[in-house]
Amino acid sequence: MQILATVLVILHFIGLAFLLGSFLVQVKDIAAGKGRVLRGMVDGALTQLVTGIALVGIYSAHLVEDETVNNAKVGVKLVVLLVITALVFIFRKREVAPSWALWAIGGLTTLNIVLAVAWK
């Protein structure tokens, strides 16, 4: 199970890279009011959601030794990710997405990174 957990963590990081990278690559466009929800944001949000839930399930079932789950942390991170996913899906079809929504996606993604690293 350790191998599966490691693969899921790697995929979780790849989803993060898609989500944050898709935001960062168009910061100038967002500031100019011409930003869009890119496909990488959709794929990244869904990858983060699926792999995060799978990891919590594996760790909660104690299938990997010495791993515990902080349910409060996971709950907060899940709510933040659900808001990100909602914003991504609401504005994905628009030619130009509202700047506030794109800044929110980038900011909330960064918040989730901070929560993951700083909240023990």
C-alpha angles and dihedrals in degrees: 000000000000090000091052091048090050092050090049092050090051091049089047089056091047089054089051090051091051093048099044095035092053088054096045095047091063104037091121091052091047091051089050091050094249101104124131138196101256125210089249090063092054094045093043095050092049093045091051091048097049097042093043093053091046092051093049089050093050093046094043090053088053092236090142119055120241094012121123132178124232098210094192091054092045091048094052092045090049092052091049091049092048090054090049091048092048092051091047093051096042094053102030095099096050119102089220120021122209111269092230091059093050093047088049091052091051094043095047091047089053090047090055090052091051091049092049093051104033103037109079 
